[in-house]
């Protein structure tokens, strides 16, 4: 049997999904709504309400603030489409 690279990791409570964004950002709201409907838990960090995370967010997003920036199973997604998010969820074992 050949192991699939998409199932190399399984999701666990030790690897939470973290969404960095702002409450007014349409893409952030779309991503959060998608995860809510799919029943996938995540932690939302509003970078405007928590300015101490801005430097980490800028580092993750390549030197600029990008909303949303998502940490998921060892991956970092910057302003992903739903298709990119689905691929990352599958790769991390959430789907």
PyMOL Python script that loads the backbone (N, CA, C, O; Angstrom):
from pymol import cmd

cmd.read_pdbstr("""\
ATOM      1  N   UNK A   1       0.837  -1.173   0.000  1.00  0.00           N
ATOM      2  CA  UNK A   1       0.000   0.000   0.000  1.00  0.00           C
ATOM      3  C   UNK A   1       0.883   1.238   0.000  1.00  0.00           C
ATOM      4  O   UNK A   1       1.855   1.298   0.754  1.00  0.00           O
ATOM      5  N   UNK A   2       0.566   2.230  -0.831  1.00  0.00           N
ATOM      6  CA  UNK A   2       1.336   3.462  -0.932  1.00  0.00           C
ATOM      7  C   UNK A   2       0.716   4.508  -0.021  1.00  0.00           C
ATOM      8  O   UNK A   2      -0.495   4.728  -0.057  1.00  0.00           O
ATOM      9  N   UNK A   3       1.529   5.144   0.785  1.00  0.00           N
ATOM     10  CA  UNK A   3       1.038   6.183   1.697  1.00  0.00           C
ATOM     11  C   UNK A   3       0.802   7.474   0.930  1.00  0.00           C
ATOM     12  O   UNK A   3       1.625   7.881   0.110  1.00  0.00           O
ATOM     13  N   UNK A   4      -0.308   8.103   1.196  1.00  0.00           N
ATOM     14  CA  UNK A   4      -0.634   9.365   0.554  1.00  0.00           C
ATOM     15  C   UNK A   4       0.055  10.521   1.266  1.00  0.00           C
ATOM     16  O   UNK A   4       0.034  10.578   2.495  1.00  0.00           O
ATOM     17  N   UNK A   5       0.671  11.451   0.521  1.00  0.00           N
ATOM     18  CA  UNK A   5       1.280  12.605   1.175  1.00  0.00           C
ATOM     19  C   UNK A   5       0.243  13.513   1.816  1.00  0.00           C
ATOM     20  O   UNK A   5       0.579  14.322   2.681  1.00  0.00           O
ATOM     21  N   UNK A   6      -1.005  13.389   1.403  1.00  0.00           N
ATOM     22  CA  UNK A   6      -2.060  14.234   1.950  1.00  0.00           C
ATOM     23  C   UNK A   6      -2.532  13.761   3.307  1.00  0.00           C
ATOM     24  O   UNK A   6      -3.228  14.499   4.004  1.00  0.00           O
ATOM     25  N   UNK A   7      -2.183  12.581   3.691  1.00  0.00           N
ATOM     26  CA  UNK A   7      -2.563  12.045   4.997  1.00  0.00           C
ATOM     27  C   UNK A   7      -1.339  11.815   5.871  1.00  0.00           C
ATOM     28  O   UNK A   7      -1.361  10.968   6.764  1.00  0.00           O
ATOM     29  N   UNK A   8      -0.281  12.560   5.620  1.00  0.00           N
ATOM     30  CA  UNK A   8       0.947  12.331   6.366  1.00  0.00           C
ATOM     31  C   UNK A   8       0.841  12.805   7.814  1.00  0.00           C
ATOM     32  O   UNK A   8       1.578  12.326   8.676  1.00  0.00           O
ATOM     33  N   UNK A   9      -0.058  13.731   8.086  1.00  0.00           N
ATOM     34  CA  UNK A   9      -0.262  14.225   9.444  1.00  0.00           C
ATOM     35  C   UNK A   9      -1.738  14.105   9.758  1.00  0.00           C
ATOM     36  O   UNK A   9      -2.587  14.204   8.871  1.00  0.00           O
ATOM     37  N   UNK A  10      -2.027  13.897  10.997  1.00  0.00           N
ATOM     38  CA  UNK A  10      -3.423  13.925  11.392  1.00  0.00           C
ATOM     39  C   UNK A  10      -3.648  15.141  12.271  1.00  0.00           C
ATOM     40  O   UNK A  10      -2.767  15.545  13.031  1.00  0.00           O
ATOM     41  N   UNK A  11      -4.826  15.717  12.161  1.00  0.00           N
ATOM     42  CA  UNK A  11      -5.152  16.887  12.958  1.00  0.00           C
ATOM     43  C   UNK A  11      -5.269  16.492  14.418  1.00  0.00           C
ATOM     44  O   UNK A  11      -5.770  15.418  14.751  1.00  0.00           O
ATOM     45  N   UNK A  12      -4.806  17.368  15.270  1.00  0.00           N
ATOM     46  CA  UNK A  12      -4.920  17.104  16.690  1.00  0.00           C
ATOM     47  C   UNK A  12      -5.144  18.412  17.423  1.00  0.00           C
ATOM     48  O   UNK A  12      -4.935  19.491  16.869  1.00  0.00           O
ATOM     49  N   UNK A  13      -5.567  18.307  18.659  1.00  0.00           N
ATOM     50  CA  UNK A  13      -5.786  19.504  19.461  1.00  0.00           C
ATOM     51  C   UNK A  13      -4.478  20.253  19.693  1.00  0.00           C
ATOM     52  O   UNK A  13      -4.500  21.441  20.015  1.00  0.00           O
ATOM     53  N   UNK A  14      -3.344  19.580  19.534  1.00  0.00           N
ATOM     54  CA  UNK A  14      -2.055  20.231  19.695  1.00  0.00           C
ATOM     55  C   UNK A  14      -1.673  21.102  18.517  1.00  0.00           C
ATOM     56  O   UNK A  14      -0.737  21.895  18.620  1.00  0.00           O
ATOM     57  N   UNK A  15      -2.364  20.977  17.413  1.00  0.00           N
ATOM     58  CA  UNK A  15      -2.094  21.767  16.216  1.00  0.00           C
ATOM     59  C   UNK A  15      -3.330  22.579  15.839  1.00  0.00           C
ATOM     60  O   UNK A  15      -3.995  22.272  14.849  1.00  0.00           O
ATOM     61  N   UNK A  16      -3.642  23.614  16.621  1.00  0.00           N
ATOM     62  CA  UNK A  16      -4.856  24.370  16.309  1.00  0.00           C
ATOM     63  C   UNK A  16      -4.696  25.211  15.047  1.00  0.00           C
ATOM     64  O   UNK A  16      -3.586  25.589  14.672  1.00  0.00           O
ATOM     65  N   UNK A  17      -5.800  25.488  14.414  1.00  0.00           N
ATOM     66  CA  UNK A  17      -5.814  26.419  13.295  1.00  0.00           C
ATOM     67  C   UNK A  17      -5.926  27.813  13.901  1.00  0.00           C
ATOM     68  O   UNK A  17      -6.797  28.075  14.730  1.00  0.00           O
ATOM     69  N   UNK A  18      -5.040  28.697  13.479  1.00  0.00           N
ATOM     70  CA  UNK A  18      -5.080  30.074  13.964  1.00  0.00           C
ATOM     71  C   UNK A  18      -5.282  30.995  12.772  1.00  0.00           C
ATOM     72  O   UNK A  18      -4.526  30.953  11.802  1.00  0.00           O
ATOM     73  N   UNK A  19      -6.309  31.825  12.858  1.00  0.00           N
ATOM     74  CA  UNK A  19      -6.603  32.794  11.809  1.00  0.00           C
ATOM     75  C   UNK A  19      -6.271  34.176  12.352  1.00  0.00           C
ATOM     76  O   UNK A  19      -6.856  34.627  13.338  1.00  0.00           O
ATOM     77  N   UNK A  20      -5.320  34.846  11.693  1.00  0.00           N
ATOM     78  CA  UNK A  20      -5.005  36.233  12.023  1.00  0.00           C
ATOM     79  C   UNK A  20      -5.727  37.093  10.991  1.00  0.00           C
ATOM     80  O   UNK A  20      -5.581  36.885   9.787  1.00  0.00           O
ATOM     81  N   UNK A  21      -6.498  38.048  11.466  1.00  0.00           N
ATOM     82  CA  UNK A  21      -7.217  38.909  10.539  1.00  0.00           C
ATOM     83  C   UNK A  21      -7.888  40.046  11.262  1.00  0.00           C
ATOM     84  O   UNK A  21      -7.583  40.339  12.418  1.00  0.00           O
ATOM     85  N   UNK A  22      -8.800  40.678  10.569  1.00  0.00           N
ATOM     86  CA  UNK A  22      -9.574  41.753  11.174  1.00  0.00           C
ATOM     87  C   UNK A  22     -11.054  41.459  10.999  1.00  0.00           C
ATOM     88  O   UNK A  22     -11.454  40.777  10.055  1.00  0.00           O
ATOM     89  N   UNK A  23     -11.843  41.963  11.889  1.00  0.00           N
ATOM     90  CA  UNK A  23     -13.279  41.678  11.875  1.00  0.00           C
ATOM     91  C   UNK A  23     -13.981  42.278  10.665  1.00  0.00           C
ATOM     92  O   UNK A  23     -15.039  41.788  10.269  1.00  0.00           O
ATOM     93  N   UNK A  24     -13.422  43.325  10.069  1.00  0.00           N
ATOM     94  CA  UNK A  24     -14.062  43.980   8.939  1.00  0.00           C
ATOM     95  C   UNK A  24     -13.651  43.388   7.585  1.00  0.00           C
ATOM     96  O   UNK A  24     -14.220  43.761   6.559  1.00  0.00           O
ATOM     97  N   UNK A  25     -12.690  42.489   7.565  1.00  0.00           N
ATOM     98  CA  UNK A  25     -12.171  41.930   6.301  1.00  0.00           C
ATOM     99  C   UNK A  25     -13.114  40.868   5.742  1.00  0.00           C
ATOM    100  O   UNK A  25     -13.425  39.885   6.415  1.00  0.00           O
ATOM    101  N   UNK A  26     -13.568  41.073   4.502  1.00  0.00           N
ATOM    102  CA  UNK A  26     -14.489  40.140   3.864  1.00  0.00           C
ATOM    103  C   UNK A  26     -13.906  38.742   3.671  1.00  0.00           C
ATOM    104  O   UNK A  26     -14.608  37.750   3.865  1.00  0.00           O
ATOM    105  N   UNK A  27     -12.628  38.653   3.293  1.00  0.00           N
ATOM    106  CA  UNK A  27     -12.002  37.341   3.088  1.00  0.00           C
ATOM    107  C   UNK A  27     -11.915  36.595   4.419  1.00  0.00           C
ATOM    108  O   UNK A  27     -12.168  35.391   4.478  1.00  0.00           O
ATOM    109  N   UNK A  28     -11.560  37.310   5.480  1.00  0.00           N
ATOM    110  CA  UNK A  28     -11.481  36.689   6.808  1.00  0.00           C
ATOM    111  C   UNK A  28     -12.848  36.162   7.226  1.00  0.00           C
ATOM    112  O   UNK A  28     -12.953  35.043   7.728  1.00  0.00           O
ATOM    113  N   UNK A  29     -13.892  36.955   7.023  1.00  0.00           N
ATOM    114  CA  UNK A  29     -15.241  36.517   7.383  1.00  0.00           C
ATOM    115  C   UNK A  29     -15.653  35.290   6.575  1.00  0.00           C
ATOM    116  O   UNK A  29     -16.284  34.380   7.112  1.00  0.00           O
ATOM    117  N   UNK A  30     -15.299  35.257   5.282  1.00  0.00           N
ATOM    118  CA  UNK A  30     -15.633  34.123   4.430  1.00  0.00           C
ATOM    119  C   UNK A  30     -14.935  32.851   4.922  1.00  0.00           C
ATOM    120  O   UNK A  30     -15.561  31.793   4.987  1.00  0.00           O
ATOM    121  N   UNK A  31     -13.651  32.944   5.269  1.00  0.00           N
ATOM    122  CA  UNK A  31     -12.885  31.789   5.770  1.00  0.00           C
ATOM    123  C   UNK A  31     -13.477  31.303   7.090  1.00  0.00           C
ATOM    124  O   UNK A  31     -13.661  30.101   7.279  1.00  0.00           O
ATOM    125  N   UNK A  32     -13.777  32.222   8.001  1.00  0.00           N
ATOM    126  CA  UNK A  32     -14.342  31.844   9.297  1.00  0.00           C
ATOM    127  C   UNK A  32     -15.707  31.180   9.125  1.00  0.00           C
ATOM    128  O   UNK A  32     -16.002  30.185   9.787  1.00  0.00           O
ATOM    129  N   UNK A  33     -16.527  31.719   8.252  1.00  0.00           N
ATOM    130  CA  UNK A  33     -17.851  31.146   7.999  1.00  0.00           C
ATOM    131  C   UNK A  33     -17.712  29.736   7.414  1.00  0.00           C
ATOM    132  O   UNK A  33     -18.463  28.835   7.788  1.00  0.00           O
ATOM    133  N   UNK A  34     -16.767  29.543   6.511  1.00  0.00           N
ATOM    134  CA  UNK A  34     -16.527  28.224   5.913  1.00  0.00           C
ATOM    135  C   UNK A  34     -16.147  27.211   6.997  1.00  0.00           C
ATOM    136  O   UNK A  34     -16.701  26.112   7.036  1.00  0.00           O
ATOM    137  N   UNK A  35     -15.204  27.574   7.877  1.00  0.00           N
ATOM    138  CA  UNK A  35     -14.772  26.665   8.942  1.00  0.00           C
ATOM    139  C   UNK A  35     -15.895  26.402   9.937  1.00  0.00           C
ATOM    140  O   UNK A  35     -16.056  25.276  10.406  1.00  0.00           O
ATOM    141  N   UNK A  36     -16.672  27.432  10.262  1.00  0.00           N
ATOM    142  CA  UNK A  36     -17.815  27.248  11.165  1.00  0.00           C
ATOM    143  C   UNK A  36     -18.811  26.245  10.583  1.00  0.00           C
ATOM    144  O   UNK A  36     -19.264  25.340  11.284  1.00  0.00           O
ATOM    145  N   UNK A  37     -19.145  26.403   9.322  1.00  0.00           N
ATOM    146  CA  UNK A  37     -20.109  25.499   8.677  1.00  0.00           C
ATOM    147  C   UNK A  37     -19.588  24.076   8.577  1.00  0.00           C
ATOM    148  O   UNK A  37     -20.356  23.116   8.638  1.00  0.00           O
ATOM    149  N   UNK A  38     -18.268  23.947   8.422  1.00  0.00           N
ATOM    150  CA  UNK A  38     -17.661  22.620   8.323  1.00  0.00           C
ATOM    151  C   UNK A  38     -17.427  21.993   9.698  1.00  0.00           C
ATOM    152  O   UNK A  38     -17.049  20.825   9.789  1.00  0.00           O
ATOM    153  N   UNK A  39     -17.649  22.759  10.765  1.00  0.00           N
ATOM    154  CA  UNK A  39     -17.439  22.237  12.114  1.00  0.00           C
ATOM    155  C   UNK A  39     -15.974  22.071  12.483  1.00  0.00           C
ATOM    156  O   UNK A  39     -15.635  21.240  13.326  1.00  0.00           O
ATOM    157  N   UNK A  40     -15.111  22.851  11.865  1.00  0.00           N
ATOM    158  CA  UNK A  40     -13.675  22.755  12.121  1.00  0.00           C
ATOM    159  C   UNK A  40     -13.290  23.856  13.102  1.00  0.00           C
ATOM    160  O   UNK A  40     -13.459  25.037  12.799  1.00  0.00           O
ATOM    161  N   UNK A  41     -12.772  23.486  14.275  1.00  0.00           N
ATOM    162  CA  UNK A  41     -12.416  24.496  15.274  1.00  0.00           C
ATOM    163  C   UNK A  41     -11.179  25.293  14.865  1.00  0.00           C
ATOM    164  O   UNK A  41     -10.277  24.782  14.200  1.00  0.00           O
ATOM    165  N   UNK A  42     -11.163  26.534  15.275  1.00  0.00           N
ATOM    166  CA  UNK A  42     -10.039  27.424  15.000  1.00  0.00           C
ATOM    167  C   UNK A  42     -10.001  28.497  16.079  1.00  0.00           C
ATOM    168  O   UNK A  42     -10.947  28.665  16.849  1.00  0.00           O
ATOM    169  N   UNK A  43      -8.899  29.210  16.117  1.00  0.00           N
ATOM    170  CA  UNK A  43      -8.773  30.363  17.018  1.00  0.00           C
ATOM    171  C   UNK A  43      -8.599  31.590  16.149  1.00  0.00           C
ATOM    172  O   UNK A  43      -7.737  31.613  15.271  1.00  0.00           O
ATOM    173  N   UNK A  44      -9.405  32.606  16.383  1.00  0.00           N
ATOM    174  CA  UNK A  44      -9.329  33.850  15.633  1.00  0.00           C
ATOM    175  C   UNK A  44      -8.587  34.886  16.459  1.00  0.00           C
ATOM    176  O   UNK A  44      -8.914  35.107  17.625  1.00  0.00           O
ATOM    177  N   UNK A  45      -7.581  35.525  15.854  1.00  0.00           N
ATOM    178  CA  UNK A  45      -6.828  36.591  16.506  1.00  0.00           C
ATOM    179  C   UNK A  45      -7.018  37.858  15.678  1.00  0.00           C
ATOM    180  O   UNK A  45      -6.525  37.959  14.555  1.00  0.00           O
ATOM    181  N   UNK A  46      -7.730  38.813  16.242  1.00  0.00           N
ATOM    182  CA  UNK A  46      -7.959  40.099  15.582  1.00  0.00           C
ATOM    183  C   UNK A  46      -6.718  40.956  15.784  1.00  0.00           C
ATOM    184  O   UNK A  46      -6.442  41.401  16.898  1.00  0.00           O
ATOM    185  N   UNK A  47      -5.971  41.189  14.711  1.00  0.00           N
ATOM    186  CA  UNK A  47      -4.702  41.902  14.855  1.00  0.00           C
ATOM    187  C   UNK A  47      -4.906  43.368  15.198  1.00  0.00           C
ATOM    188  O   UNK A  47      -3.970  44.027  15.653  1.00  0.00           O
ATOM    189  N   UNK A  48      -6.099  43.889  14.992  1.00  0.00           N
ATOM    190  CA  UNK A  48      -6.355  45.276  15.404  1.00  0.00           C
ATOM    191  C   UNK A  48      -6.591  45.358  16.916  1.00  0.00           C
ATOM    192  O   UNK A  48      -6.184  46.331  17.551  1.00  0.00           O
ATOM    193  N   UNK A  49      -7.242  44.353  17.491  1.00  0.00           N
ATOM    194  CA  UNK A  49      -7.499  44.319  18.924  1.00  0.00           C
ATOM    195  C   UNK A  49      -6.274  43.850  19.706  1.00  0.00           C
ATOM    196  O   UNK A  49      -6.156  44.127  20.900  1.00  0.00           O
ATOM    197  N   UNK A  50      -5.359  43.139  19.037  1.00  0.00           N
ATOM    198  CA  UNK A  50      -4.148  42.614  19.677  1.00  0.00           C
ATOM    199  C   UNK A  50      -2.923  43.043  18.875  1.00  0.00           C
ATOM    200  O   UNK A  50      -2.331  42.228  18.167  1.00  0.00           O
ATOM    201  N   UNK A  51      -2.537  44.321  18.978  1.00  0.00           N
ATOM    202  CA  UNK A  51      -1.420  44.816  18.164  1.00  0.00           C
ATOM    203  C   UNK A  51      -0.088  44.126  18.446  1.00  0.00           C
ATOM    204  O   UNK A  51       0.844  44.235  17.649  1.00  0.00           O
ATOM    205  N   UNK A  52       0.011  43.421  19.566  1.00  0.00           N
ATOM    206  CA  UNK A  52       1.266  42.725  19.876  1.00  0.00           C
ATOM    207  C   UNK A  52       1.552  41.585  18.895  1.00  0.00           C
ATOM    208  O   UNK A  52       2.692  41.125  18.824  1.00  0.00           O
ATOM    209  N   UNK A  53       0.569  41.122  18.147  1.00  0.00           N
ATOM    210  CA  UNK A  53       0.787  40.038  17.179  1.00  0.00           C
ATOM    211  C   UNK A  53       1.154  40.562  15.791  1.00  0.00           C
ATOM    212  O   UNK A  53       1.447  39.777  14.890  1.00  0.00           O
ATOM    213  N   UNK A  54       1.139  41.878  15.617  1.00  0.00           N
ATOM    214  CA  UNK A  54       1.411  42.458  14.295  1.00  0.00           C
ATOM    215  C   UNK A  54       2.776  42.057  13.744  1.00  0.00           C
ATOM    216  O   UNK A  54       2.890  41.748  12.558  1.00  0.00           O
ATOM    217  N   UNK A  55       3.816  42.057  14.582  1.00  0.00           N
ATOM    218  CA  UNK A  55       5.152  41.709  14.081  1.00  0.00           C
ATOM    219  C   UNK A  55       5.207  40.246  13.648  1.00  0.00           C
ATOM    220  O   UNK A  55       5.830  39.926  12.636  1.00  0.00           O
ATOM    221  N   UNK A  56       4.557  39.348  14.410  1.00  0.00           N
ATOM    222  CA  UNK A  56       4.514  37.940  13.994  1.00  0.00           C
ATOM    223  C   UNK A  56       3.739  37.795  12.691  1.00  0.00           C
ATOM    224  O   UNK A  56       4.151  37.052  11.800  1.00  0.00           O
ATOM    225  N   UNK A  57       2.628  38.498  12.578  1.00  0.00           N
ATOM    226  CA  UNK A  57       1.820  38.439  11.366  1.00  0.00           C
ATOM    227  C   UNK A  57       2.591  38.959  10.163  1.00  0.00           C
ATOM    228  O   UNK A  57       2.547  38.354   9.091  1.00  0.00           O
ATOM    229  N   UNK A  58       3.289  40.062  10.326  1.00  0.00           N
ATOM    230  CA  UNK A  58       4.104  40.590   9.228  1.00  0.00           C
ATOM    231  C   UNK A  58       5.189  39.592   8.831  1.00  0.00           C
ATOM    232  O   UNK A  58       5.465  39.417   7.644  1.00  0.00           O
ATOM    233  N   UNK A  59       5.804  38.939   9.814  1.00  0.00           N
ATOM    234  CA  UNK A  59       6.838  37.953   9.518  1.00  0.00           C
ATOM    235  C   UNK A  59       6.245  36.767   8.761  1.00  0.00           C
ATOM    236  O   UNK A  59       6.828  36.310   7.777  1.00  0.00           O
ATOM    237  N   UNK A  60       5.089  36.261   9.211  1.00  0.00           N
ATOM    238  CA  UNK A  60       4.445  35.126   8.551  1.00  0.00           C
ATOM    239  C   UNK A  60       4.027  35.450   7.122  1.00  0.00           C
ATOM    240  O   UNK A  60       4.081  34.593   6.241  1.00  0.00           O
ATOM    241  N   UNK A  61       3.609  36.699   6.901  1.00  0.00           N
ATOM    242  CA  UNK A  61       3.084  37.090   5.596  1.00  0.00           C
ATOM    243  C   UNK A  61       4.143  37.712   4.688  1.00  0.00           C
ATOM    244  O   UNK A  61       3.804  38.321   3.673  1.00  0.00           O
ATOM    245  N   UNK A  62       5.396  37.567   5.033  1.00  0.00           N
ATOM    246  CA  UNK A  62       6.460  38.040   4.155  1.00  0.00           C
ATOM    247  C   UNK A  62       6.726  39.533   4.233  1.00  0.00           C
ATOM    248  O   UNK A  62       7.133  40.143   3.244  1.00  0.00           O
ATOM    249  N   UNK A  63       6.500  40.132   5.410  1.00  0.00           N
ATOM    250  CA  UNK A  63       6.850  41.529   5.594  1.00  0.00           C
ATOM    251  C   UNK A  63       5.713  42.514   5.455  1.00  0.00           C
ATOM    252  O   UNK A  63       5.938  43.722   5.519  1.00  0.00           O
ATOM    253  N   UNK A  64       4.502  42.036   5.266  1.00  0.00           N
ATOM    254  CA  UNK A  64       3.363  42.943   5.156  1.00  0.00           C
ATOM    255  C   UNK A  64       2.191  42.380   5.951  1.00  0.00           C
ATOM    256  O   UNK A  64       2.118  41.176   6.199  1.00  0.00           O
ATOM    257  N   UNK A  65       1.291  43.246   6.341  1.00  0.00           N
ATOM    258  CA  UNK A  65       0.075  42.783   7.000  1.00  0.00           C
ATOM    259  C   UNK A  65      -0.875  42.274   5.925  1.00  0.00           C
ATOM    260  O   UNK A  65      -1.215  43.006   4.995  1.00  0.00           O
ATOM    261  N   UNK A  66      -1.292  41.054   6.046  1.00  0.00           N
ATOM    262  CA  UNK A  66      -2.214  40.462   5.091  1.00  0.00           C
ATOM    263  C   UNK A  66      -3.320  39.766   5.864  1.00  0.00           C
ATOM    264  O   UNK A  66      -3.060  38.916   6.715  1.00  0.00           O
ATOM    265  N   UNK A  67      -4.544  40.132   5.561  1.00  0.00           N
ATOM    266  CA  UNK A  67      -5.679  39.577   6.271  1.00  0.00           C
ATOM    267  C   UNK A  67      -6.530  38.763   5.310  1.00  0.00           C
ATOM    268  O   UNK A  67      -6.991  39.290   4.298  1.00  0.00           O
ATOM    269  N   UNK A  68      -6.743  37.499   5.606  1.00  0.00           N
ATOM    270  CA  UNK A  68      -6.257  36.728   6.737  1.00  0.00           C
ATOM    271  C   UNK A  68      -4.928  36.042   6.446  1.00  0.00           C
ATOM    272  O   UNK A  68      -4.584  35.772   5.295  1.00  0.00           O
ATOM    273  N   UNK A  69      -4.207  35.773   7.499  1.00  0.00           N
ATOM    274  CA  UNK A  69      -3.046  34.900   7.462  1.00  0.00           C
ATOM    275  C   UNK A  69      -3.386  33.737   8.387  1.00  0.00           C
ATOM    276  O   UNK A  69      -3.791  33.944   9.531  1.00  0.00           O
ATOM    277  N   UNK A  70      -3.220  32.511   7.888  1.00  0.00           N
ATOM    278  CA  UNK A  70      -3.678  31.331   8.616  1.00  0.00           C
ATOM    279  C   UNK A  70      -2.514  30.384   8.872  1.00  0.00           C
ATOM    280  O   UNK A  70      -1.762  30.044   7.958  1.00  0.00           O
ATOM    281  N   UNK A  71      -2.373  29.961  10.130  1.00  0.00           N
ATOM    282  CA  UNK A  71      -1.431  28.902  10.488  1.00  0.00           C
ATOM    283  C   UNK A  71      -2.237  27.629  10.645  1.00  0.00           C
ATOM    284  O   UNK A  71      -3.187  27.572  11.426  1.00  0.00           O
ATOM    285  N   UNK A  72      -1.846  26.602   9.890  1.00  0.00           N
ATOM    286  CA  UNK A  72      -2.635  25.374   9.846  1.00  0.00           C
ATOM    287  C   UNK A  72      -1.710  24.197   9.613  1.00  0.00           C
ATOM    288  O   UNK A  72      -1.135  24.069   8.532  1.00  0.00           O
ATOM    289  N   UNK A  73      -1.555  23.339  10.602  1.00  0.00           N
ATOM    290  CA  UNK A  73      -0.774  22.116  10.446  1.00  0.00           C
ATOM    291  C   UNK A  73       0.626  22.328   9.912  1.00  0.00           C
ATOM    292  O   UNK A  73       1.071  21.576   9.046  1.00  0.00           O
ATOM    293  N   UNK A  74       1.330  23.328  10.404  1.00  0.00           N
ATOM    294  CA  UNK A  74       2.689  23.592   9.935  1.00  0.00           C
ATOM    295  C   UNK A  74       2.758  24.400   8.662  1.00  0.00           C
ATOM    296  O   UNK A  74       3.849  24.691   8.171  1.00  0.00           O
ATOM    297  N   UNK A  75       1.618  24.767   8.121  1.00  0.00           N
ATOM    298  CA  UNK A  75       1.555  25.570   6.903  1.00  0.00           C
ATOM    299  C   UNK A  75       1.135  26.994   7.251  1.00  0.00           C
ATOM    300  O   UNK A  75       0.484  27.224   8.270  1.00  0.00           O
ATOM    301  N   UNK A  76       1.509  27.942   6.406  1.00  0.00           N
ATOM    302  CA  UNK A  76       1.050  29.318   6.531  1.00  0.00           C
ATOM    303  C   UNK A  76       0.386  29.683   5.215  1.00  0.00           C
ATOM    304  O   UNK A  76       0.986  29.566   4.146  1.00  0.00           O
ATOM    305  N   UNK A  77      -0.864  30.128   5.309  1.00  0.00           N
ATOM    306  CA  UNK A  77      -1.624  30.546   4.130  1.00  0.00           C
ATOM    307  C   UNK A  77      -1.879  32.043   4.240  1.00  0.00           C
ATOM    308  O   UNK A  77      -2.346  32.523   5.273  1.00  0.00           O
ATOM    309  N   UNK A  78      -1.576  32.778   3.182  1.00  0.00           N
ATOM    310  CA  UNK A  78      -1.802  34.213   3.167  1.00  0.00           C
ATOM    311  C   UNK A  78      -2.898  34.509   2.155  1.00  0.00           C
ATOM    312  O   UNK A  78      -2.735  34.260   0.960  1.00  0.00           O
ATOM    313  N   UNK A  79      -4.000  35.035   2.634  1.00  0.00           N
ATOM    314  CA  UNK A  79      -5.175  35.364   1.835  1.00  0.00           C
ATOM    315  C   UNK A  79      -5.557  34.212   0.894  1.00  0.00           C
ATOM    316  O   UNK A  79      -5.621  34.388  -0.322  1.00  0.00           O
ATOM    317  N   UNK A  80      -5.809  33.025   1.480  1.00  0.00           N
ATOM    318  CA  UNK A  80      -6.104  31.863   0.618  1.00  0.00           C
ATOM    319  C   UNK A  80      -7.518  31.916   0.042  1.00  0.00           C
ATOM    320  O   UNK A  80      -8.414  32.552   0.596  1.00  0.00           O
ATOM    321  N   UNK A  81      -7.686  31.235  -1.073  1.00  0.00           N
ATOM    322  CA  UNK A  81      -9.015  30.994  -1.611  1.00  0.00           C
ATOM    323  C   UNK A  81      -9.603  29.817  -0.838  1.00  0.00           C
ATOM    324  O   UNK A  81      -8.888  29.137  -0.101  1.00  0.00           O
ATOM    325  N   UNK A  82     -10.888  29.579  -1.002  1.00  0.00           N
ATOM    326  CA  UNK A  82     -11.512  28.421  -0.355  1.00  0.00           C
ATOM    327  C   UNK A  82     -10.878  27.134  -0.876  1.00  0.00           C
ATOM    328  O   UNK A  82     -10.665  26.202  -0.101  1.00  0.00           O
ATOM    329  N   UNK A  83     -10.579  27.062  -2.142  1.00  0.00           N
ATOM    330  CA  UNK A  83      -9.938  25.868  -2.711  1.00  0.00           C
ATOM    331  C   UNK A  83      -8.568  25.626  -2.072  1.00  0.00           C
ATOM    332  O   UNK A  83      -8.233  24.488  -1.745  1.00  0.00           O
ATOM    333  N   UNK A  84      -7.770  26.687  -1.892  1.00  0.00           N
ATOM    334  CA  UNK A  84      -6.461  26.545  -1.244  1.00  0.00           C
ATOM    335  C   UNK A  84      -6.627  26.109   0.213  1.00  0.00           C
ATOM    336  O   UNK A  84      -5.857  25.288   0.713  1.00  0.00           O
ATOM    337  N   UNK A  85      -7.629  26.658   0.885  1.00  0.00           N
ATOM    338  CA  UNK A  85      -7.900  26.265   2.265  1.00  0.00           C
ATOM    339  C   UNK A  85      -8.303  24.795   2.342  1.00  0.00           C
ATOM    340  O   UNK A  85      -7.829  24.070   3.216  1.00  0.00           O
ATOM    341  N   UNK A  86      -9.169  24.351   1.440  1.00  0.00           N
ATOM    342  CA  UNK A  86      -9.585  22.944   1.421  1.00  0.00           C
ATOM    343  C   UNK A  86      -8.384  22.022   1.221  1.00  0.00           C
ATOM    344  O   UNK A  86      -8.278  20.988   1.881  1.00  0.00           O
ATOM    345  N   UNK A  87      -7.491  22.389   0.325  1.00  0.00           N
ATOM    346  CA  UNK A  87      -6.292  21.584   0.059  1.00  0.00           C
ATOM    347  C   UNK A  87      -5.428  21.508   1.319  1.00  0.00           C
ATOM    348  O   UNK A  87      -4.944  20.436   1.683  1.00  0.00           O
ATOM    349  N   UNK A  88      -5.237  22.660   1.985  1.00  0.00           N
ATOM    350  CA  UNK A  88      -4.414  22.681   3.192  1.00  0.00           C
ATOM    351  C   UNK A  88      -5.068  21.875   4.317  1.00  0.00           C
ATOM    352  O   UNK A  88      -4.377  21.183   5.063  1.00  0.00           O
ATOM    353  N   UNK A  89      -6.389  21.962   4.441  1.00  0.00           N
ATOM    354  CA  UNK A  89      -7.098  21.173   5.459  1.00  0.00           C
ATOM    355  C   UNK A  89      -6.922  19.690   5.199  1.00  0.00           C
ATOM    356  O   UNK A  89      -6.671  18.928   6.132  1.00  0.00           O
ATOM    357  N   UNK A  90      -7.048  19.267   3.952  1.00  0.00           N
ATOM    358  CA  UNK A  90      -6.874  17.862   3.606  1.00  0.00           C
ATOM    359  C   UNK A  90      -5.451  17.407   3.889  1.00  0.00           C
ATOM    360  O   UNK A  90      -5.234  16.320   4.424  1.00  0.00           O
ATOM    361  N   UNK A  91      -4.502  18.226   3.536  1.00  0.00           N
ATOM    362  CA  UNK A  91      -3.083  17.881   3.753  1.00  0.00           C
ATOM    363  C   UNK A  91      -2.761  17.737   5.228  1.00  0.00           C
ATOM    364  O   UNK A  91      -1.945  16.899   5.611  1.00  0.00           O
ATOM    365  N   UNK A  92      -3.413  18.569   6.076  1.00  0.00           N
ATOM    366  CA  UNK A  92      -3.163  18.527   7.511  1.00  0.00           C
ATOM    367  C   UNK A  92      -4.009  17.471   8.221  1.00  0.00           C
ATOM    368  O   UNK A  92      -3.858  17.268   9.426  1.00  0.00           O
ATOM    369  N   UNK A  93      -4.903  16.793   7.480  1.00  0.00           N
ATOM    370  CA  UNK A  93      -5.691  15.731   8.079  1.00  0.00           C
ATOM    371  C   UNK A  93      -7.013  16.167   8.683  1.00  0.00           C
ATOM    372  O   UNK A  93      -7.640  15.399   9.413  1.00  0.00           O
ATOM    373  N   UNK A  94      -7.446  17.377   8.394  1.00  0.00           N
ATOM    374  CA  UNK A  94      -8.731  17.853   8.919  1.00  0.00           C
ATOM    375  C   UNK A  94      -9.902  17.358   8.076  1.00  0.00           C
ATOM    376  O   UNK A  94     -11.043  17.398   8.536  1.00  0.00           O
ATOM    377  N   UNK A  95      -9.654  16.904   6.885  1.00  0.00           N
ATOM    378  CA  UNK A  95     -10.722  16.445   5.983  1.00  0.00           C
ATOM    379  C   UNK A  95     -10.450  15.038   5.523  1.00  0.00           C
ATOM    380  O   UNK A  95     -11.234  14.476   4.759  1.00  0.00           O
TER     381      UNK A  95
END
""", "prot")
cmd.dss("prot")
cmd.show_as("cartoon", "prot")
cmd.util.cbc("prot")
cmd.orient("prot")
